[in-house]
Amino acid sequence: MRLAKFLATAGVASRRASEAMIRTGRVTVDGAIVTDPARNVEDGDAVSLDGVPLRLAAERVVYMLNKPAGVLSTARDPQHRTTVVSLVPADVRLYPVGRLDADATGLILLTNDGPLAHRLTHPSFEVPKTYRAVVAGGPVGRRALEALGRGVELEDGRTSPARVRRLAADTLEMTIHEGRKRQVKRMCEAVGHPVLRLVRVRFGPLELGELAEGAHKRLSAAEVAALTSAARGDRRA
């Protein structure tokens, strides 16, 4: 097995992110730094990342967390602030699937399956994510809704069309298939309605439902299968 695939299978990160870690000298095999992602790893080889031994995960696990405001969507933080990973005790090393802004709340996934995480977040697979946003700027009118539905021009290019509906005068529900940084906030601001509060309520086939803020649950085999189907581009999921 190639070293980059070993890291991804061990749940470290996606294949591409694992390759970058290897090239920067963070990975050792039997105590020697290896910078070639294509290096073959044999059974019995001791692989470590940043000095921490890695092993192939015995099984794939995925957790759903209702992220509270102020919690960072990272595996670790140099300033020792609370991260999503610290809220989910597990026997395997987990990594967040994508990100939510620190002040946003709602559904975030954590897994040890790097390839699945990559497919769920890469825009080419178009896995839908649904948000509810409380916005400023007065009641949201028809023109703003239509603009969001068509896609809006941002500094990094025009967004794809969004599915959007108004739940209240100041509350929108928006579904997007991209994953640009702060995308929902920037889209709403572009049509004159800065976001005051943002909650992710759905990720692919999964709904946040009644999961309490700060609480987590391990996904069932059926839920993981549905998520995997969504990550393959199965739009029925």
Secondary structure, DSSP 8 states (H G I E B T S, - for coil): -BHHHHHHHTTSS-HHHHHHHHHTT-EEETTEE---TT-B--TT--EEETTEE----SS--EEEEEE-TT-BSSS--TT---BTGGGS--SS--EEES---TT-EEEEEEES-HHHHHHHHSGGG---EEEEEEE-SSS--HHHHHHHHH--EETTEE----EEEEEETTEEEEEES---TTHHHHHHHHTT--EEEEEEEEETTEE-TT--TT-EEE--HHHHHHHHHHHTT-TT-
